Amino acid sequence: MIRVHHLNDSRSQRILWLLEELGEPYELVKYQRDAITSLAPPALEALHPLGKSPMLELDGRLMIESGAIIEIVLSHAGKGRFVPPARSADYDRYIMWLHYAEGSAMLPLMLQLYTSRLGEAAGPLKPRIDSEMQRHLGWVNSELEGRDWLVGDDITGADIQMSFVGEVAGAMRSAYPAMDAWVKRFQARPAYQRALEKGGAYRFL
């Protein structure tokens, strides 16, 4: 049995989307951010010292980190879906995107989010943050030019893992046509819409 500990307005939304794509039954446990601080509630920290979401329970084992969760869920319930054939060039590219999403892509986006609240105090950092955002988002956009999905001819777990990057970039009004079209493409999927209905409030900034 799968149980998802889901925080509103968080990366755990993409785990719900994956499970809906698979048609895999799961129990959803919802948590709400503090209305003033936007921090996660203490109940999540009671489950795991980091107090972050997503957290997923599989047969009583608690997992964290969305990229790892996607790999684990697909290995247990994917039945070969959403993963390219092992030892293929597409598989290597798939693994790269799974790691890139949180390993590199989110850092400049999160720095932009945090420093935007500092006003003039963020001035010295802004040129470097802007440069890094343009470098990363420009590269992602170039990788999507002329293709519907990040890997191969169909959607994979890499698109699900990278989805938060595209959505945050769009919320920051970063105009990258190929990436924007990709975001609209996956947001139109019925499984994405079902996950949105079940997960509740979902905004990026």
Secondary structure, 3 states (H helix, E strand, C coil): CEEEEEECCCCCHHHHHHHHHHCCCEEEEEECCCCCCCCCCHHHHHHCCCCCCCEEEECCEEEECHHHHHHHHHHHHCCCCCCCCCCCHHHHHHHHHHHHHHHHHHHHHHHHHHHCCCHHHHCCCHHHHHHHHHHHHHHHHHHHCCCCCCCCCCCCHHHHHHHHHHHHHHHCCCCCHHHHHHHHHHHCCHHHHHHHHHHCCCCCC
